[in-house]
Amino acid sequence: MKTHIFLKITVIFLFFSVIMPPSALDQLSRLNITYPMLFKLTNKNSDRMTHCGVLEFVADEGICYLPHWFKNSNLLVYS
C-alpha cells in the first residue's frame, strides 16, 4: 500500500490534485454534491487561494497529500 501511495504522490506533483483519506469520500458522498469535485484551498494568513481536485481517496487517515507546487505558491508554510 505504501508503494502505491508513493507512486500516486509522484503523479500529483505535476497536477492540480490532492490525495485524501477514504473518510473524506465517505463524508462527501453523504452530501448533495456535483461531480467532478473541486476544492478551494485558502491560506487565511496571506489571503491567497487556489483550486484543486482529488486524484484518489487512499491516504492514511488524518493525512492529505498535496503537490509540491503548493509550497511554491505561498499557500503553505513548512516548519
C-alpha positions in Angstrom: 0.0 0.0 0.0 2.8 2.4 0.8 4.4 1.9 -2.6 1.0 2.7 -4.2 0.8 5.9 -2.3 4.4 6.9 -3.2 3.6 6.4 -6.9 0.4 8.5 -6.6 2.3 11.2 -4.8 4.8 11.4 -7.6 1.9 11.9 -10.1 0.3 14.7 -8.1 3.5 16.8 -8.2 2.6 17.6 -11.8 -1.1 18.1 -11.4 -3.7 20.1 -9.5 -4.8 17.1 -7.5 -4.6 16.0 -3.9 -4.9 12.6 -2.3 -7.3 12.4 0.7 -8.3 9.7 3.1 -11.3 7.4 2.5 -13.2 9.0 5.3 -13.3 12.3 3.3 -15.0 10.5 0.5 -17.4 8.9 2.9 -18.4 12.3 4.3 -18.6 13.9 0.9 -20.8 11.1 -0.5 -23.4 11.9 2.1 -23.8 15.4 0.8 -25.7 16.5 -2.2 -22.7 17.4 -4.3 -22.0 17.6 -8.0 -19.1 15.9 -9.8 -16.3 16.4 -10.5 -15.5 17.7 -7.0 -13.4 20.9 -7.0 -11.9 22.2 -3.8 -10.8 25.7 -2.9 -7.7 25.9 -0.7 -7.2 29.1 1.1 -4.3 30.5 3.2 -6.1 32.9 5.6 -2.8 34.5 6.7 -1.9 35.7 3.2 -5.4 35.7 1.6 -4.1 33.5 -1.2 -6.1 30.7 -2.7 -6.1 28.1 -5.4 -8.4 25.3 -6.6 -7.7 21.6 -6.9 -9.4 18.2 -7.5 -8.8 14.8 -5.8 -6.8 12.2 -7.6 -7.8 9.4 -5.1 -9.1 8.8 -1.7 -6.4 6.4 -0.5 -4.4 8.5 2.0 -3.9 7.4 5.6 -6.4 8.9 8.0 -5.6 12.4 9.1 -3.3 13.0 6.1 -3.8 14.9 2.9 -1.1 14.7 0.3 -0.5 18.0 -1.6 1.6 18.7 -4.6 5.0 20.4 -4.0 3.9 23.5 -6.1 1.5 24.4 -3.3 4.5 25.3 -1.2 5.9 27.4 -4.0 2.6 29.2 -4.4 2.8 30.5 -0.8 -0.3 28.7 0.2 1.6 26.6 2.8 4.4 27.3 5.3 6.6 24.3 6.2 8.2 24.3 9.6 
